[in-house]
Amino acid sequence: MKKMALIILTIAALFASASTMHEELKYYFDRHNVQDEGYEMVANYAQYGDTLLTKLPAKPLQLLNIGHWKGIVRKGTGMERDSLGRIIIGNYEADSLTNGLRADTAGVYSGDFARGMANGHGAYLTEEGVYYEGKWKDDQRNGFGFSVSPFSHVRAGEWKQDKYLGERMCYTSERIYGIDISRYQHGTGRKKYSILWDRLRISYLGKNQMNAAGVVDYPVSFVFIKSTESTNIRNPYYAQDYLKARQWGIPIGAYHFFSCKMSGSAQAQFFLNNTLFRRGDLPPVLDVEPSHSQIEAMGGPAVLFRNVRAWLSAVERRTGVKPILYISQSFVNRYLPEAPDLKRDYQVWIARYGEYKPDVKLAVWQLSPNGRVSGIHGEVDINVFNGYHTQWEEFLETMTLK
């Protein structure tokens, strides 16, 4: 009976935690479109509480046996205990369990079964209120699914052997694409190239980005230009590229490449002294991508983040908007947990070149370093805004310089 009580208590946890997950679900729908994989599944959960765990067998339970079945062909609704001691209330056809509820020491599973294991579509709810729904294979989350929790954001995407891989984004003309450039887009050595601002179109997303719908021919909807680095390096093409972008009506922002050898305050002053700021510009960006050895040489993560905070604070005071933090996925994994305030308070522009969308809340995703743009010589970093046109218009209205 303890296992039966667990079933009831765990289902109750689903509803008890619903209010704490409301904001996460709202964020998910703000950033997704009905065409995105899994949208309908998450929508059913959010709008109607339509979960497999609330769909108990319709017929009255026929208590055929508690324990291992022997010498009887099972059909209809019944209850059993599997070889691991887990109670299953389910439906049987031709002596095989097809779907039902199963309780273990951590929570309750409801969904399809095959060979006595979770296989097909199913859901699992832990005692703490973490809910997963999606595909299963041999008792493991495998395939597309989504997870909501009182403790973290919505994770919707592909799972493999019980591990979350991420969301595989479908690239269409409805998404908002942009680029970031520096002096390298004007050539190296003696060969110099101009950017043909009247011809800019994204024609290739990069070698790792295969999930594009139709022909890739997207407008450049925003551009970030490198302005400065450390306390003594300026991009010689910054000003002319800035003015050209504004001339062609492309939303533009500037970024500073952070150095571990100089103080954050001094770097902020150098950036502010050498960067143009006008009404409607995108938030300034701090590009933080030091190596582990560079972080250790400056005194460790605590010293790094103290200087990063100094840059962010100084630039926000001067411009009136919160800067964006540009970091890599490896930096997120290794160092960002040591600065929860930055993760909480600042929008993230992340570099991740795999096929899965980063598992963080973000403003912009740099999805490729080797895209192609008509009008620019050589390879170009390709970025996608985390949202659709409605969210992009809201971003331009609320987050840009006033």
N, C-alpha and C positions, 0 to 999 in steps of 0.2 A: 504493500500500500504506500510505502514511502515514494516509490517511483511514480505512482499515480498522482500523488500530491505534487511531485516535481512538475509533472505535466501541467497541472492547473496553475501552479505558482509561476511557471515560466511564461505561460501564455499571458498571465496577468501582467508580467513585467513588460510585455510588448506595449500594452496600453499605458502603463505607468510612465514609461520613458518617452511616450509620443511627443509631449510638449517640448522636451529638451532637444529633440531631433527636428523640430519644425523649421528652425532657421537654416539647418543644413540642407533640408529638402528644398527650401525656398531658394537657396543659393544654386542648387543643382538646376532647378527649372529656369533660373535667370540666365544660366550659361549653356543651356541645351535647347535643341530644336526637335520637333516631332519626328524629323527624319533620322535622328541619332539612334543608334542601336540601343535597345533596352529602355527607351523613353517611356513606352507604354507600360512596361512592367513597373517602373518606379512610380509612374503617375497613378496607377491603380492602388499601389501601396499608400501613397501620400493622400490621395483624395478620398478613398473609400475604406481604408483599412483592409483592403482586399488582400489578405495574406492566406497562405496555405494552412497556417496554424489555426485559423478560425474555422476551417472547413472540416469539422469532425464527421466521421461516417454517418450517413443519413439513417441507416437502419439500426434498430436496437441491437446492442451487442449480444452476440451468442457466445457465451463463455464456454468454448469447446475444450480448452486445455490450457493450463498454465505450466510451462515447461517445454520440453522437446516433443514434437509431434511424432506419433508412431502408429502405423497401421490404420490411418484414416485419410481419406481424400478431402482436403479442405476446399470449401467453396462458400462464398458469401463473406460476412464479417466475422472476425474472430480475434482472439488475443493469444499471444504466445510470448515466451521468453527465449531470446536467441542464445547462441553458444557463448556470447560475452556477458550474458545476464541482463541484457537490455529488454525492456518490455515493449512489445509491438502490438498496437491495435490497428488491424488493417483489413483490406479486402483481398480475397483469394479467388483465383480461377485455376481450375485443373491442378490443385495442390500447390500452386505457386503464389506467393505474395506479390501483388501488383502495385499497391499503394497503401499508405496509412501513416500512422503516427508512431514515433519511436522515442523513448526517453533514455538518456544516459546520465552519468553523474554531473554533466556540465549543462545540459539543456535538452531541447526537444527538436526532433526532425519530423517534417511532414512532407510527403511527396511520393514520387515513384520509387519502386524497388525492383531489383532483378537479382536473382541468385542470393537473396537475403540481404543485399546491400543497397544503399542509396544509389540509384542509377536513373538518369533522366532528369526531369524537372522537380525541384524540391526546395524546401526552406528549412533553415535551422535558426533557432532562437536560444541564446544562452541565458542563464539566470540573471546576468547583469544587464540584459536588454539589447544585446548586439544581435541584429537580424540580418541574415543572408538569404537571398532567393536567387535561384538560377539553375545552371546545369551541374549535374553530379556524375561521377564515374567511380565505381568501386569505393563508395563511402568518402570520396574526396571531392571538393569543389573543383570542377574541371569544365572549362568553357565559359560562356558569357554569364555574368551574374552581377548582382549589386548588393552592397552591404551598407547598413545604416547603424549608427551607434550613438549613445549619449556622450561618448568620449572623443569621437573623431568625425571627420567629414564623410560625405557619401563617397563610396568607392564603387563606381560602376564601370565594368569592363571585363577583360579576360582574366580567368584564373587557371592555374595549372598546378595539379597535385597539391591542392589546398593553399597555394600562394597566389597573392594578387599581383598580376603583371602590369595592369593598367588599361586605360581606355585606348582603343585603336580608333583614332579620329578619321572620319571620312572627309576628304578635302573636296569642297564644292565651291562654286562661285558665290555662295551665300555667306561664306566666311570672310573675315577681315584680315588681309595680308599686308605685311610691311617688310621693310628691309632696314639693316643698319650698315653704315658705311664709315670708312676712315680714309686715310691717304692712299691705302693700297688699291682702292677702286680707281685711282688715277694713274696706276702703273708703278713700276719699280725701276730703279736704275735710270737709263737715259730715255726709255720709252715712256711717254706721257699720254694720257687719254683724258678726254673730256666726258662728262656724263651728259647724255642727251635727254634732258628732263622732259621734253615733249614726246618722247617715245617710250617712256617707262612702262613695261608690262612684264609681269612674272610669267616665264615660259617653262620653268623647270623647278620643281620643289627640292631636288636633291636626290642622291642615289639611294638613301634609306627610306624615302617616302613614296611608297608604291600604291597607297590606298586613295588614289585620286579618281573622282567621278568625272568622266569626260576629258576633254582637252584642257590642259593647264594653260590658261590665258587670263590672268587675273590682274586687276589694277593694283598699283602700289598705293595703299590707303594711308600709310604713315611711314616716316623715316626717322631713325635716330642716327645722329652724326657724332663721331668722336670729336671732342673739343680739346681736352687736355689729358696729360698723364703726369703723375707725381707733382713736382713743383717747378718743372722747367721744360716740359715738352708740350708743344702746341701742334695741332694738326694744321698745316699751312693751307689746306683747302676748306677748312671749316666754314669760314665766313662766306665764301662764294657759294658753297653748297647750301648753306642756310638760306641765303637770299634767293637762290634759284628755287628751292623747295617752296618757299613762301610765295614766290611769283606764280608758281603753278598750282597753288592752293592745296599743297600736301601738308597735313599736320606734321609738325616736326618737333623733335626734342634733342637734347645734347647729353652726352655721357662723358664721365671722367674715369680714366683707368687708374685704379688705386695702386699705390706703391707701399710696400711694407717697410721702406726705408725712411719715409718721411711722416711727420705727424698728420693726423686727419684734419686738424684745424688749418695747418699751413696749406694742405692740398685743397681744402675747400675754398680758401681765399684765392688761390691761384686759378681755380676753376671759375669762380665768380668774376674775377678780374678780366678773364679772357673769353667769356661766353656771352652770347646775345640772348636776351630774355624779352619776349614781347607777349602781349595779350593773345591767348589762344594756343600758346606753345604747350607741348606735352610736358609732363613732369620731368625734371632733370633726373639723371640716372647715375648711380655709383656702380661701376663695374669692378667686382671683387672676385678675383680668380687666382689667388696665390697658391703656390705649391706647399706641401706639408713642411718642407725644409725652410721655406721662407717664413712661414708662420712660427716655426720653432725659433728661428734666428731672431725674430722681433720680440720674443718673450712668451709665445704661446697664444692660444685662442682668446684668453681674457684680454690681453693687450691689443690684439687685433680688433676685437669687438669694441673696445673702448675708443679706438681711433675711428672705427667705422661710424659709431654713434656721434662722435664729434663732427665728422663730415656731414652726416645727415642732418644734424641739428642746425649747423651753421647755414647750410644751403636752404633749409626750410624757413629759417628766420628771414633770410634775404628775399626769397622768391614767393613766400606765402603758400607754398604747396608742399606736401610730403613727397620727397624723392622716391623713386623706384629702386629697388635693390636687385642688381643683376648678379646671379650666381649660377653655379653648375649643379647638376643633380648630385654629384659626388660630394660637393660642399654641403648641400642640404643634408645628406645622409650622415656625414662625418662631424660637421661642426655646428650647424644651425641649432641642434637641440640645446647647445650651451648658451644660446641667446634667444630664449622664448619670446622676449619682448619685441625683437626684430621680426620674428616670424608672425607675431600677432599684429603688430602695428604698421607694417610696411608691405606694400604690394611688391610682388616678386616677378621679375622677368628671368626666366630660367633657360639655361642652355641644356638641352637633352636631345641627342641625335638619333636615338632609337625610334622604333615605330610606335611606342606607347606614350600617351600623354602623361606628363609628370604627375605624380600622386601628391600634389600640394595645391593649395589655393593660389592662383597666379593671375597676373594681368596679361602677360605676354609670354609666349613659348617660342624660343628660338629653336626651330625644328631641324635646321640644316645649315651647315657652313659652306655648302657647295651647290647652291641653286644658281639659276640663270635668270637674268633680267635683261630684256631688250633695252638697249640704250646705255648699258654698262658693260665695260670690258671685263672679262674674267669671271671668277666665281663670286657669289654674293651670299651673305647670310640671309636666310629667309625666316620670317617670323609670322606667327598667327596670333591674333587677339583672342583672348579666352571669352568668347561670347559671340553673339550675332549683331545685326545692325541696331537693334533696340538698345542693347547694352553698350555698343560703341558710341551711339549718340549720347547716352547718359554719361559715359566716361568723358567725352569731349565737353559736356556741359558742366560737370562737377569737379573734374580732376585737373583741368588745364589751368595755366596761369591767367590770373584776372587782371 
